[in-house]
Amino acid sequence: MSQESSIIVQQATLEQLEEVAQLFDAYRVFYGQPSDLDGAKKFLFNRFEHMESVIFIAIDQASGHATGFTQLYPLFSSISMTRAWVLNDLYVLEHERGRGAAKLLLEQAKRHGQLTGAKGIELSTAPDNLPAQALYERNGYERDETYLHYFLTL
């Protein structure tokens, strides 16, 4: 059995809040934020409670432990009058990388988008996160050369 085939991806449920929160906290630390496991649990609990996101987790079948996750938020296109998804978070534990979990998470996000009739999936990553950029491009994502994106800090 290949390492990738020992990983499964499933939609996370509230019962998996603890595992997802640990991954989410590690993801935030990766992006330079201080660890805040209690804050991560509260944030994710609210997403589950209000059905504001869809979270998929990668699980190592041998150990039963979650090794990575992705979180999608819905958005809507006024021009095309369709749903789209923002792949806001994708993270695999550092010692689990290279086993195919990120690819499987991206594939599941794509399936979810297709099942929900979405126009597409949008994502962004840090300009210096070259491994992530390569992963996304290998999986069919194209860099937006048409629109400039802006952000207003409040």
Summary of the structure (lengths in Angstrom):
residues: 154
radius of gyration: 15.6
end to end distance: 49.9
largest distance: 49.9
contacts: 401
relative contact order: 0.15
helix: 39%
strand: 25%
